[in-house]
């Protein structure tokens, strides 16, 4: 498949696809976690980086391929190939960003995106002009299309899962390999037929040389690399969290441990905390549904869907077993409104739903618990909460009564 290809450019094309996927899906994931950001701007940026990454990977791969020396690129098909890619990426991300995406909607978006990636490739290929014609092996065309759809589906699942850090990096690598695999599979099934054996591919319209295309591709590679590096710069709340518990007290509403003293229900260290009843304060009403933000507005989800709640400045992120979704409540407000028979504050930044706990073990001075779901989640338990959590889960061994 790579016979005659420049190995350096092949490696560069793979790197471009990975960086574009990481930046694009990472920006899209922030739609749910950046309450003060413009979701349309984030969606536009995500679609742009994904489209630039996919398109640039394609043309870096073309520069790496052993194409005829007299080949030139028709400008109109080349530009159209990029517009196709940008359009289908934007539409697909939009469809899975409105409301709670169903499996049918994700599948349809993946089909649209996969066909769009494949269309971009073949439109760009037939933008080549010279004293030759191009033929394709149809089984390889079908295989490349299947790979494109699979890559699109995996990429959309990455976005919906909203995983960060190492998992997002590994997913971006898988996405980049899949997109590159689609390109080189299609190239393997493509043949240049000299004009004497076929019909001459006549030049028509504005033409760009391979040198000019190389310059454009180099600029876009720089854009992708710069966007990737800027994406790695942490947001303000991430920098505060990195300082540790002694320096991020303003980031969370109520730490459960201050100098070794557990804060009891009803105490508050943040201005948004709700009192849990008492003299002069009404008893809070237990909520049956919780608001979560989405690209098209605010939805209400049933508390039975909640696995965990994580503090995020004056907001929270609710994990529903598949992904985290932003909630306008503070961590203290969530603790006050949810039924304490099912929910417990296990850490200054975390509340968990006890019925969904599937595993617990000690780790360091504290412990960790795992919550079940399509995407299992690990949540830390602070040292002062271990005994309470064990008791609530029925893990405490009681001594046998003496006769």
C-alpha positions as a Markdown table, in Angstrom:
| # | Residue | x | y | z |
|---|---|---|---|---|
| 1 | Unk | 0.0 | 0.0 | 0.0 |
| 2 | Unk | 2.9 | 2.4 | 0.8 |
| 3 | Unk | 5.1 | 1.2 | -2.1 |
| 4 | Unk | 6.7 | 4.2 | -3.7 |
| 5 | Unk | 5.4 | 6.6 | -1.0 |
| 6 | Unk | 7.7 | 9.0 | 0.8 |
| 7 | Unk | 7.9 | 7.6 | 4.4 |
| 8 | Unk | 8.5 | 11.0 | 5.9 |
| 9 | Unk | 5.4 | 12.5 | 4.3 |
| 10 | Unk | 3.3 | 9.4 | 5.2 |
| 11 | Unk | 4.3 | 9.9 | 8.9 |
| 12 | Unk | 3.6 | 13.6 | 8.6 |
| 13 | Unk | 0.1 | 12.9 | 7.2 |
| 14 | Unk | -0.7 | 10.6 | 10.1 |
| 15 | Unk | 0.5 | 13.2 | 12.6 |
| 16 | Unk | -1.6 | 15.9 | 11.0 |
| 17 | Unk | -4.7 | 13.7 | 11.2 |
| 18 | Unk | -4.1 | 12.9 | 14.9 |
| 19 | Unk | -3.4 | 16.5 | 15.9 |
| 20 | Unk | -6.5 | 17.7 | 14.0 |
| 21 | Unk | -8.7 | 15.0 | 15.6 |
| 22 | Unk | -7.4 | 15.7 | 19.1 |
| 23 | Unk | -7.9 | 19.5 | 18.8 |
| 24 | Unk | -11.2 | 19.3 | 16.9 |
| 25 | Unk | -12.9 | 16.8 | 19.3 |
| 26 | Unk | -11.4 | 18.4 | 22.3 |
| 27 | Unk | -12.9 | 21.8 | 21.3 |
| 28 | Unk | -16.2 | 20.2 | 20.6 |
| 29 | Unk | -16.2 | 18.5 | 24.1 |
| 30 | Unk | -15.7 | 21.9 | 25.7 |
| 31 | Unk | -19.2 | 22.9 | 24.5 |
| 32 | Unk | -20.6 | 21.1 | 27.6 |
| 33 | Unk | -17.9 | 22.2 | 30.0 |
| 34 | Unk | -17.2 | 25.8 | 29.3 |
| 35 | Unk | -20.3 | 27.7 | 30.6 |
| 36 | Unk | -19.1 | 31.1 | 29.6 |
| 37 | Unk | -17.9 | 30.2 | 26.1 |
| 38 | Unk | -19.9 | 30.6 | 23.0 |
| 39 | Unk | -21.1 | 27.1 | 21.9 |
| 40 | Unk | -21.4 | 28.2 | 18.2 |
| 41 | Unk | -17.8 | 29.5 | 18.3 |
| 42 | Unk | -16.6 | 26.3 | 19.8 |
| 43 | Unk | -18.6 | 24.2 | 17.3 |
| 44 | Unk | -17.2 | 26.2 | 14.4 |
| 45 | Unk | -13.6 | 25.9 | 15.7 |
| 46 | Unk | -14.1 | 22.1 | 16.2 |
| 47 | Unk | -15.5 | 21.7 | 12.7 |
| 48 | Unk | -12.7 | 23.8 | 11.2 |
| 49 | Unk | -9.8 | 22.0 | 12.9 |
| 50 | Unk | -11.3 | 18.6 | 12.0 |
| 51 | Unk | -11.9 | 19.6 | 8.4 |
| 52 | Unk | -8.4 | 21.1 | 8.0 |
| 53 | Unk | -6.9 | 18.1 | 9.7 |
| 54 | Unk | -8.6 | 15.6 | 7.4 |
| 55 | Unk | -8.1 | 17.7 | 4.2 |
| 56 | Unk | -4.5 | 18.4 | 5.0 |
| 57 | Unk | -3.8 | 14.8 | 5.8 |
| 58 | Unk | -5.2 | 13.9 | 2.4 |
| 59 | Unk | -3.0 | 16.3 | 0.4 |
| 60 | Unk | 0.1 | 15.5 | 2.4 |
| 61 | Unk | -0.6 | 11.9 | 1.5 |
| 62 | Unk | -1.0 | 13.0 | -2.2 |
| 63 | Unk | 2.4 | 14.7 | -2.0 |
| 64 | Unk | 3.8 | 11.5 | -0.6 |
| 65 | Unk | 2.4 | 9.3 | -3.4 |
| 66 | Unk | 4.2 | 8.4 | -6.6 |
| 67 | Unk | 2.0 | 10.5 | -8.9 |
| 68 | Unk | 3.1 | 11.4 | -12.5 |
| 69 | Unk | 5.7 | 14.2 | -12.6 |
| 70 | Unk | 3.6 | 16.3 | -15.0 |
| 71 | Unk | 0.5 | 16.2 | -12.7 |
| 72 | Unk | -1.1 | 19.5 | -11.7 |
| 73 | Unk | -4.0 | 20.3 | -9.4 |
| 74 | Unk | -7.2 | 21.9 | -10.7 |
| 75 | Unk | -8.0 | 24.6 | -8.1 |
| 76 | Unk | -11.8 | 24.4 | -8.3 |
| 77 | Unk | -12.1 | 20.6 | -7.4 |
| 78 | Unk | -9.4 | 21.0 | -4.8 |
| 79 | Unk | -11.3 | 23.9 | -3.1 |
| 80 | Unk | -14.6 | 22.0 | -3.4 |
| 81 | Unk | -13.1 | 19.0 | -1.7 |
| 82 | Unk | -12.3 | 21.1 | 1.3 |
| 83 | Unk | -15.7 | 22.7 | 1.4 |
| 84 | Unk | -17.3 | 19.3 | 1.3 |
| 85 | Unk | -15.2 | 18.2 | 4.2 |
| 86 | Unk | -16.0 | 21.3 | 6.3 |
| 87 | Unk | -19.7 | 21.1 | 5.6 |
| 88 | Unk | -20.3 | 17.5 | 6.5 |
| 89 | Unk | -18.1 | 17.8 | 9.6 |
| 90 | Unk | -20.0 | 20.8 | 10.8 |
| 91 | Unk | -23.4 | 19.2 | 10.1 |
| 92 | Unk | -22.5 | 16.0 | 11.9 |
| 93 | Unk | -21.2 | 17.7 | 15.0 |
| 94 | Unk | -24.3 | 19.9 | 15.1 |
| 95 | Unk | -26.6 | 16.9 | 14.9 |
| 96 | Unk | -25.0 | 15.2 | 17.8 |
| 97 | Unk | -24.8 | 18.4 | 19.8 |
| 98 | Unk | -28.5 | 19.2 | 20.0 |
| 99 | Unk | -30.4 | 17.5 | 22.8 |
| 100 | Unk | -29.5 | 14.0 | 23.9 |
| 101 | Unk | -28.2 | 12.2 | 20.8 |
| 102 | Unk | -29.8 | 8.8 | 20.2 |
| 103 | Unk | -27.9 | 5.9 | 18.6 |
| 104 | Unk | -29.9 | 6.4 | 15.4 |
| 105 | Unk | -28.8 | 10.1 | 15.2 |
| 106 | Unk | -25.2 | 9.2 | 15.9 |
| 107 | Unk | -25.3 | 6.5 | 13.3 |
| 108 | Unk | -26.8 | 8.8 | 10.7 |
| 109 | Unk | -24.3 | 11.5 | 11.5 |
| 110 | Unk | -21.4 | 9.0 | 11.1 |
| 111 | Unk | -22.8 | 7.9 | 7.7 |
| 112 | Unk | -23.0 | 11.5 | 6.6 |
| 113 | Unk | -19.5 | 12.3 | 7.9 |
| 114 | Unk | -18.0 | 9.1 | 6.4 |
| 115 | Unk | -19.5 | 9.6 | 3.0 |
| 116 | Unk | -18.3 | 13.2 | 3.2 |
| 117 | Unk | -14.7 | 12.2 | 4.0 |
| 118 | Unk | -14.8 | 9.7 | 1.1 |
| 119 | Unk | -16.3 | 12.3 | -1.3 |
| 120 | Unk | -13.6 | 14.8 | -0.3 |
| 121 | Unk | -11.0 | 12.3 | -1.1 |
| 122 | Unk | -12.3 | 11.3 | -4.5 |
| 123 | Unk | -13.2 | 14.8 | -5.6 |
| 124 | Unk | -9.6 | 15.9 | -4.6 |
| 125 | Unk | -8.2 | 12.9 | -6.5 |
| 126 | Unk | -10.0 | 13.8 | -9.7 |
| 127 | Unk | -8.7 | 17.4 | -9.3 |
| 128 | Unk | -5.4 | 15.9 | -10.6 |
| 129 | Unk | -4.8 | 16.9 | -14.3 |
| 130 | Unk | -2.2 | 15.7 | -16.7 |
| 131 | Unk | -1.5 | 13.4 | -19.6 |
| 132 | Unk | -3.2 | 10.4 | -17.9 |
| 133 | Unk | -6.6 | 9.2 | -16.7 |
| 134 | Unk | -7.4 | 7.7 | -13.3 |
| 135 | Unk | -9.0 | 4.3 | -12.7 |
| 136 | Unk | -10.2 | 2.7 | -9.4 |
| 137 | Unk | -10.6 | -0.8 | -8.1 |
| 138 | Unk | -14.2 | -0.8 | -6.8 |
| 139 | Unk | -13.7 | -3.3 | -4.0 |
| 140 | Unk | -11.0 | -0.9 | -2.6 |
| 141 | Unk | -13.4 | 2.0 | -3.0 |
| 142 | Unk | -16.0 | 0.1 | -1.0 |
| 143 | Unk | -13.4 | -0.8 | 1.7 |
| 144 | Unk | -12.2 | 2.8 | 1.9 |
| 145 | Unk | -15.8 | 4.0 | 2.3 |
| 146 | Unk | -16.4 | 1.5 | 5.1 |
| 147 | Unk | -13.2 | 2.7 | 6.9 |
| 148 | Unk | -14.3 | 6.3 | 6.6 |
| 149 | Unk | -17.7 | 5.6 | 8.2 |
| 150 | Unk | -16.0 | 3.6 | 11.0 |
| 151 | Unk | -13.6 | 6.5 | 11.6 |
| 152 | Unk | -16.5 | 9.0 | 11.6 |
| 153 | Unk | -18.5 | 6.9 | 14.1 |
| 154 | Unk | -15.5 | 6.4 | 16.4 |
| 155 | Unk | -14.7 | 10.1 | 16.3 |
| 156 | Unk | -18.3 | 11.1 | 17.2 |
| 157 | Unk | -18.3 | 8.7 | 20.0 |
| 158 | Unk | -15.1 | 10.3 | 21.3 |
| 159 | Unk | -16.8 | 13.7 | 21.2 |
| 160 | Unk | -19.9 | 12.4 | 23.0 |
| 161 | Unk | -17.9 | 10.6 | 25.7 |
| 162 | Unk | -16.0 | 13.8 | 26.4 |
| 163 | Unk | -12.9 | 12.0 | 27.7 |
| 164 | Unk | -9.9 | 14.1 | 28.4 |
| 165 | Unk | -6.2 | 13.6 | 28.9 |
| 166 | Unk | -4.7 | 10.2 | 28.0 |
| 167 | Unk | -7.9 | 8.7 | 26.8 |
| 168 | Unk | -8.6 | 11.5 | 24.4 |
| 169 | Unk | -5.1 | 11.2 | 23.1 |
| 170 | Unk | -5.4 | 7.5 | 22.5 |
| 171 | Unk | -8.8 | 8.1 | 20.8 |
| 172 | Unk | -7.3 | 10.8 | 18.6 |
| 173 | Unk | -4.5 | 8.4 | 17.6 |
| 174 | Unk | -7.1 | 5.8 | 16.7 |
| 175 | Unk | -9.1 | 8.4 | 14.7 |
| 176 | Unk | -6.0 | 9.6 | 12.9 |
| 177 | Unk | -4.9 | 6.0 | 12.0 |
| 178 | Unk | -8.5 | 5.3 | 10.7 |
| 179 | Unk | -8.6 | 8.4 | 8.5 |
| 180 | Unk | -5.1 | 7.8 | 7.1 |
| 181 | Unk | -6.1 | 4.2 | 6.6 |
| 182 | Unk | -9.0 | 5.3 | 4.5 |
| 183 | Unk | -6.8 | 7.5 | 2.3 |
| 184 | Unk | -4.1 | 5.0 | 1.7 |
| 185 | Unk | -6.6 | 2.2 | 1.1 |
| 186 | Unk | -8.2 | 4.3 | -1.6 |
| 187 | Unk | -4.8 | 5.2 | -3.0 |
| 188 | Unk | -3.9 | 1.5 | -3.2 |
| 189 | Unk | -6.9 | 0.9 | -5.4 |
| 190 | Unk | -6.1 | 3.8 | -7.7 |
| 191 | Unk | -4.2 | 3.5 | -11.0 |
| 192 | Unk | -2.8 | 6.1 | -13.4 |
| 193 | Unk | -3.4 | 5.1 | -17.0 |
| 194 | Unk | -1.2 | 6.9 | -19.6 |
| 195 | Unk | -3.0 | 8.8 | -22.2 |
| 196 | Unk | -2.1 | 6.3 | -24.9 |
| 197 | Unk | -4.1 | 3.7 | -23.1 |
| 198 | Unk | -7.0 | 5.8 | -22.0 |
| 199 | Unk | -8.5 | 9.2 | -22.3 |
| 200 | Unk | -6.4 | 12.2 | -21.7 |
| 201 | Unk | -7.4 | 14.2 | -18.6 |
| 202 | Unk | -7.5 | 17.6 | -20.1 |
| 203 | Unk | -6.5 | 20.7 | -18.2 |
| 204 | Unk | -9.3 | 23.1 | -17.7 |
| 205 | Unk | -9.7 | 26.0 | -15.4 |
| 206 | Unk | -7.2 | 27.4 | -13.0 |
| 207 | Unk | -4.3 | 25.1 | -12.2 |
| 208 | Unk | -1.9 | 24.9 | -9.3 |
| 209 | Unk | 1.4 | 23.2 | -9.3 |
| 210 | Unk | 2.6 | 20.7 | -6.8 |
| 211 | Unk | 5.0 | 23.3 | -5.4 |
| 212 | Unk | 2.1 | 25.7 | -4.7 |
| 213 | Unk | 0.1 | 22.9 | -3.1 |
| 214 | Unk | 3.1 | 22.1 | -0.9 |
| 215 | Unk | 3.2 | 25.7 | 0.3 |
| 216 | Unk | -0.5 | 25.7 | 1.2 |
| 217 | Unk | -0.2 | 22.3 | 2.9 |
| 218 | Unk | 2.8 | 23.6 | 4.9 |
| 219 | Unk | 0.8 | 26.6 | 6.2 |
| 220 | Unk | -2.1 | 24.4 | 7.2 |
| 221 | Unk | 0.2 | 22.0 | 9.0 |
| 222 | Unk | 1.5 | 25.0 | 11.0 |
| 223 | Unk | -2.1 | 26.1 | 11.8 |
| 224 | Unk | -3.0 | 22.6 | 13.1 |
| 225 | Unk | 0.1 | 22.5 | 15.2 |
| 226 | Unk | -0.5 | 25.9 | 16.6 |
| 227 | Unk | -4.1 | 25.2 | 17.4 |
| 228 | Unk | -3.1 | 21.9 | 19.1 |
| 229 | Unk | -0.5 | 23.7 | 21.3 |
| 230 | Unk | -3.0 | 26.5 | 22.2 |
| 231 | Unk | -5.6 | 23.8 | 23.1 |
| 232 | Unk | -3.1 | 22.4 | 25.6 |
| 233 | Unk | -2.9 | 25.6 | 27.5 |
| 234 | Unk | -5.1 | 25.0 | 30.6 |
| 235 | Unk | -8.1 | 27.1 | 31.4 |
| 236 | Unk | -8.2 | 29.2 | 34.6 |
| 237 | Unk | -10.1 | 26.6 | 36.6 |
| 238 | Unk | -7.7 | 23.9 | 35.5 |
| 239 | Unk | -4.7 | 26.0 | 36.7 |
| 240 | Unk | -6.4 | 26.6 | 40.0 |
| 241 | Unk | -7.2 | 22.9 | 40.4 |
| 242 | Unk | -3.5 | 22.0 | 39.7 |
| 243 | Unk | -2.5 | 24.1 | 42.7 |
| 244 | Unk | -4.0 | 21.6 | 45.1 |
| 245 | Unk | -6.6 | 21.7 | 47.8 |
| 246 | Unk | -4.8 | 24.5 | 49.8 |
| 247 | Unk | -5.0 | 26.9 | 47.0 |
| 248 | Unk | -8.3 | 26.2 | 45.1 |
| 249 | Unk | -10.8 | 26.8 | 47.9 |
| 250 | Unk | -12.5 | 29.4 | 45.8 |
| 251 | Unk | -13.0 | 26.9 | 43.0 |
| 252 | Unk | -15.3 | 24.7 | 45.1 |
| 253 | Unk | -18.2 | 25.7 | 47.2 |
| 254 | Unk | -17.6 | 23.4 | 50.2 |
| 255 | Unk | -14.5 | 21.4 | 50.9 |
| 256 | Unk | -15.4 | 18.5 | 53.1 |
| 257 | Unk | -12.0 | 18.7 | 54.9 |
| 258 | Unk | -10.4 | 21.9 | 56.3 |
| 259 | Unk | -7.4 | 21.2 | 58.6 |
| 260 | Unk | -8.7 | 17.8 | 59.3 |
| 261 | Unk | -12.2 | 18.9 | 60.4 |
| 262 | Unk | -15.1 | 17.5 | 58.2 |
| 263 | Unk | -17.7 | 20.1 | 57.4 |
| 264 | Unk | -21.1 | 19.0 | 58.5 |
| 265 | Unk | -24.3 | 19.3 | 56.4 |
| 266 | Unk | -25.7 | 22.8 | 56.7 |
| 267 | Unk | -22.3 | 24.5 | 56.9 |
| 268 | Unk | -21.2 | 26.5 | 53.8 |
| 269 | Unk | -18.0 | 28.2 | 52.6 |
| 270 | Unk | -19.3 | 29.5 | 49.3 |
| 271 | Unk | -21.9 | 32.1 | 48.6 |
| 272 | Unk | -24.0 | 29.8 | 46.4 |
| 273 | Unk | -24.4 | 27.1 | 49.0 |
| 274 | Unk | -28.0 | 26.3 | 50.1 |
| 275 | Unk | -28.9 | 25.8 | 53.8 |
| 276 | Unk | -30.3 | 22.4 | 54.6 |
| 277 | Unk | -33.1 | 23.6 | 56.8 |
| 278 | Unk | -33.1 | 24.8 | 60.4 |
| 279 | Unk | -34.5 | 27.8 | 62.3 |
| 280 | Unk | -35.4 | 30.6 | 59.9 |
| 281 | Unk | -34.7 | 28.4 | 56.8 |
| 282 | Unk | -37.2 | 26.4 | 54.8 |
| 283 | Unk | -36.5 | 22.7 | 54.4 |
| 284 | Unk | -35.2 | 22.2 | 50.8 |
| 285 | Unk | -37.4 | 20.3 | 48.4 |
| 286 | Unk | -35.9 | 17.0 | 47.2 |
| 287 | Unk | -35.5 | 17.2 | 43.4 |
| 288 | Unk | -36.7 | 14.5 | 41.1 |
| 289 | Unk | -35.0 | 16.0 | 38.0 |
| 290 | Unk | -31.8 | 18.0 | 37.4 |
| 291 | Unk | -31.1 | 20.7 | 34.7 |
| 292 | Unk | -28.3 | 20.1 | 32.3 |
| 293 | Unk | -27.1 | 22.4 | 29.6 |
| 294 | Unk | -27.0 | 21.5 | 25.9 |
| 295 | Unk | -26.2 | 23.3 | 22.6 |
| 296 | Unk | -29.9 | 23.9 | 22.0 |
| 297 | Unk | -30.9 | 24.9 | 25.6 |
| 298 | Unk | -31.5 | 23.3 | 29.0 |
| 299 | Unk | -32.8 | 19.8 | 29.5 |
| 300 | Unk | -34.1 | 18.1 | 32.7 |
| 301 | Unk | -32.9 | 14.6 | 33.4 |
| 302 | Unk | -34.2 | 12.2 | 36.0 |
| 303 | Unk | -32.1 | 11.7 | 39.1 |
| 304 | Unk | -32.1 | 8.0 | 38.5 |
| 305 | Unk | -29.8 | 8.6 | 35.4 |
| 306 | Unk | -27.1 | 10.4 | 37.5 |
| 307 | Unk | -24.0 | 8.4 | 38.4 |
| 308 | Unk | -21.9 | 11.2 | 39.9 |
| 309 | Unk | -21.6 | 14.9 | 40.2 |
| 310 | Unk | -18.3 | 16.8 | 40.0 |
| 311 | Unk | -17.6 | 20.4 | 41.1 |
| 312 | Unk | -16.4 | 22.7 | 38.3 |
| 313 | Unk | -16.1 | 26.3 | 39.7 |
| 314 | Unk | -19.6 | 27.5 | 40.4 |
| 315 | Unk | -21.1 | 24.8 | 38.2 |
| 316 | Unk | -21.1 | 21.0 | 38.3 |
| 317 | Unk | -20.6 | 18.3 | 35.7 |
| 318 | Unk | -23.1 | 15.4 | 35.9 |
| 319 | Unk | -22.1 | 12.0 | 34.7 |
| 320 | Unk | -25.0 | 10.0 | 33.3 |
| 321 | Unk | -23.1 | 6.7 | 32.6 |
| 322 | Unk | -22.1 | 7.8 | 29.1 |
| 323 | Unk | -20.6 | 11.3 | 29.4 |
| 324 | Unk | -20.4 | 14.4 | 31.6 |
| 325 | Unk | -22.9 | 17.2 | 31.1 |
| 326 | Unk | -22.9 | 20.7 | 32.6 |
| 327 | Unk | -25.4 | 21.6 | 35.3 |
| 328 | Unk | -25.9 | 25.2 | 36.6 |
| 329 | Unk | -26.1 | 24.1 | 40.2 |
| 330 | Unk | -23.1 | 24.4 | 42.5 |
| 331 | Unk | -21.9 | 21.2 | 44.3 |
| 332 | Unk | -23.5 | 22.4 | 47.6 |
| 333 | Unk | -26.8 | 23.2 | 45.9 |
| 334 | Unk | -26.8 | 19.7 | 44.3 |
| 335 | Unk | -26.1 | 18.1 | 47.7 |
| 336 | Unk | -28.9 | 20.1 | 49.3 |
| 337 | Unk | -31.5 | 19.2 | 46.6 |
| 338 | Unk | -30.7 | 15.5 | 46.1 |
| 339 | Unk | -32.1 | 12.7 | 48.2 |
| 340 | Unk | -29.5 | 11.9 | 50.9 |
| 341 | Unk | -30.8 | 8.3 | 50.9 |
| 342 | Unk | -29.3 | 7.7 | 47.5 |
| 343 | Unk | -26.6 | 10.4 | 47.1 |
| 344 | Unk | -23.5 | 11.0 | 49.3 |
| 345 | Unk | -20.7 | 13.6 | 49.2 |
| 346 | Unk | -17.6 | 11.5 | 49.1 |
| 347 | Unk | -15.1 | 14.2 | 48.4 |
| 348 | Unk | -15.0 | 18.0 | 48.5 |
| 349 | Unk | -15.6 | 17.9 | 44.7 |
| 350 | Unk | -17.6 | 14.8 | 44.2 |
| 351 | Unk | -21.1 | 13.4 | 45.0 |
| 352 | Unk | -22.0 | 9.8 | 43.9 |
| 353 | Unk | -25.2 | 7.9 | 43.5 |
| 354 | Unk | -24.8 | 4.9 | 45.9 |
| 355 | Unk | -27.0 | 2.5 | 43.8 |
| 356 | Unk | -24.6 | 2.8 | 40.9 |
| 357 | Unk | -21.4 | 2.0 | 42.9 |
| 358 | Unk | -19.9 | -1.3 | 41.6 |
| 359 | Unk | -16.4 | -1.3 | 43.1 |
| 360 | Unk | -14.4 | 0.2 | 46.0 |
| 361 | Unk | -10.9 | -0.1 | 47.2 |
| 362 | Unk | -8.4 | 1.8 | 49.3 |
| 363 | Unk | -5.8 | 4.0 | 47.5 |
| 364 | Unk | -3.2 | 6.0 | 49.3 |
| 365 | Unk | -4.7 | 7.9 | 52.2 |
| 366 | Unk | -8.2 | 7.7 | 50.7 |
| 367 | Unk | -10.1 | 5.4 | 48.4 |
| 368 | Unk | -11.6 | 5.1 | 45.0 |
| 369 | Unk | -15.0 | 3.8 | 43.9 |
| 370 | Unk | -16.2 | 2.8 | 40.4 |
| 371 | Unk | -19.6 | 3.7 | 39.0 |
| 372 | Unk | -21.2 | 1.5 | 36.5 |
| 373 | Unk | -22.5 | 2.6 | 33.1 |
| 374 | Unk | -21.7 | 2.4 | 29.4 |
| 375 | Unk | -18.6 | 4.4 | 30.3 |
| 376 | Unk | -17.5 | 3.4 | 33.8 |
| 377 | Unk | -16.2 | 6.2 | 36.0 |
| 378 | Unk | -13.6 | 6.3 | 38.8 |
| 379 | Unk | -14.3 | 8.8 | 41.7 |
| 380 | Unk | -12.0 | 9.5 | 44.6 |
| 381 | Unk | -13.2 | 9.2 | 48.2 |
| 382 | Unk | -11.5 | 11.4 | 50.9 |
| 383 | Unk | -10.1 | 9.7 | 54.0 |
| 384 | Unk | -12.8 | 11.2 | 56.3 |
| 385 | Unk | -15.6 | 9.8 | 54.2 |
| 386 | Unk | -14.3 | 6.2 | 53.8 |
| 387 | Unk | -16.1 | 4.8 | 56.9 |
| 388 | Unk | -19.4 | 6.5 | 56.0 |
| 389 | Unk | -19.3 | 5.2 | 52.4 |
| 390 | Unk | -18.4 | 1.7 | 53.6 |
| 391 | Unk | -21.3 | 1.7 | 56.0 |
| 392 | Unk | -23.7 | 3.0 | 53.4 |
| 393 | Unk | -22.6 | 0.3 | 51.0 |
| 394 | Unk | -22.9 | -2.4 | 53.7 |
| 395 | Unk | -19.2 | -3.1 | 53.6 |
| 396 | Unk | -18.6 | -2.7 | 57.4 |
| 397 | Unk | -18.2 | -6.0 | 59.3 |
| 398 | Unk | -19.9 | -6.0 | 62.6 |
| 399 | Unk | -18.4 | -8.0 | 65.5 |
| 400 | Unk | -20.4 | -11.0 | 66.5 |
| 401 | Unk | -22.4 | -10.5 | 69.7 |
| 402 | Unk | -20.9 | -12.0 | 72.8 |
| 403 | Unk | -23.1 | -14.5 | 74.8 |
